[in-house]
Amino acid sequence: MPKTTAIYLALAALIGSASGAQAAVSAQEAATLKTTLTPMGAERAGNKDGSIPAWSPTPTIAAASTKVGDIPTQVFGNEKVLLQINAQNMAQYADKLSEGTQALLKKYAQSLRLDVYPTHRTGLAPQFVYDNTAKNATQCQIKDGGKSMQGCYGGVPFPIPKEGVEVIWNHLLRVENEATDVASFKNVILTADGSRTIATENDQSNQYPYYYKDGSPEKWNGEYFLQRFSTIAPPFKSGESLVFRDSIDVKQSRQAWQYLVGQRRVRRAPTVAYDTPDFVASGANYFDEVLGFLGHVDRFDWKLIGKREMYVPYNDNALVTASVDEAYGAHHLNPDKLRWELHRVWEVEATVASGKRHAVPKRKFYIDEDSWMVLLVDGYDSEGKLWRTSQVTPFVLPQVPMLAMKPANIFNLQANTMSSTQSLNGAKYTLVPRHPDAHFTGDAVAAEGVR
């Protein structure tokens, strides 16, 4: 090696160490995104018995022509169930079921089953996302012990992950349209006695600056998710608003403002995060349980366990576009509507970090290899007993193309309740041009509230 090159590499390593950044993968390893790996980092090959097919860049997605908003009401609608898993036969498939899924099958043995359909790898993205992901592979780095990152933009940050925290960042910065609106989303609560209530109904705007097509790593300020919603029901909460802005910067990871009708003023809402009970869902879940995991990574140590094949909810257009009555049973989602498939997932174990606290001190996350979405979560109490389990129901938007996610369905196994956060049943989800940045500020909420 020439002396000048050696000096340069040593200096680069020293600078990276001083900044707390860890090196991205080599160009040689990144090249596998064009050979053995998909452009977003999944294995291109199928599994040994063919039950998981090989990835295709242009799969045939048999989608219904009818839509609710921009969501086709059905995909692969002519397919038949391959396998039904219930409390009686689940032991045969235990190696492919999460502990939480098994607990639910036992708890609701008379009403719950998994209808398993053929696997379709619809975790796709536009070409510009693939291009940016290739750049991220060699440029994106975690820093501050995984609490932040640098050099990333517009694609999967860590398509070839080496650490658990990188996989979770991939979920937080998963592929999204620049902006989406949701009219009349609901937070649905299933109670222990089998009744169903609507905690709130809301209108919502979502924006994803990390995926602005005219952006770049140099232009991006670190904010990756902007959200604003207004409550329209029940009447006593109508008019309340919440806006927040999520950033990779741990020092200002979430900025939030809330408008309260009774006070007719906007206040900062620093507790709208982590394990604060979610008041939008009547406290039935924690704020960071929304969308599988929502918020900053700093309260946990993240351990990458590895990859495994599991039965997970997938391609659930029929469920998310159904009516509320069709989508929900007494204690869980309607198994007639919920589609399960076999997919490879990353398993990441989160344990509360030293000096930190969280109501759920240990969690296991199961993240789809194709889309990097959290699909299943198991949460454990301080004694290590399974306490909570979540199911996320992704759906296909062939026109983008992409796999999108909503809602998260959070089961409290001790209280025998389920909280469905941001349910799309009876709602209208649309892909929209992005709003002005000022739309997602406390001032904008205040101006609307006093009108």
Sequence and secondary structure as in RCSB ss.txt:
>XXXX:A:sequence
MPKTTAIYLALAALIGSASGAQAAVSAQEAATLKTTLTPMGAERAGNKDGSIPAWSPTPTIAAASTKVGDIPTQV
FGNEKVLLQINAQNMAQYADKLSEGTQALLKKYAQSLRLDVYPTHRTGLAPQFVYDNTAKNATQCQIKDGGKSMQ
GCYGGVPFPIPKEGVEVIWNHLLRVENEATDVASFKNVILTADGSRTIATENDQSNQYPYYYKDGSPEKWNGEYF
LQRFSTIAPPFKSGESLVFRDSIDVKQSRQAWQYLVGQRRVRRAPTVAYDTPDFVASGANYFDEVLGFLGHVDRF
DWKLIGKREMYVPYNDNALVTASVDEAYGAHHLNPDKLRWELHRVWEVEATVASGKRHAVPKRKFYIDEDSWMVL
LVDGYDSEGKLWRTSQVTPFVLPQVPMLAMKPANIFNLQANTMSSTQSLNGAKYTLVPRHPDAHFTGDAVAAEGV
R
>XXXX:A:secstr
  HHHHHHHHHHHHHHHHHT      HHHHGGGGTTB TTSSBSS  TTSSS    SS    B S EETTEES B
STT   SEEE TTTGGGGGGGS HHHHHHHHHTTTT  EEE          HHHHHHHHHHHHH EEEGGGTEEE
S  SS S SS  SHHHHHHHHHT    SEEEEEEEEEEEE TTS EEEEEEEEEEEE GGG TT  TTT  SEEE
EEEEEEEESGGGTT EEEEEEES GGGSEEEEEEETTTTEEEE TTSSTTSB GGGTTSSBGGGTTSS S STTE
EEEEEEEEEEEEE   HHHHTS HHHHB SSSB TTT EEEEEEEEEEEEEE TT   SS EEEEEEETTT  EE
EEEEE TTS EEEEEEEEEEEETTTTEEEEEEEEEEETTTTEEEEEEE TT EEEE     GGGGSHHHHHHHHT
 
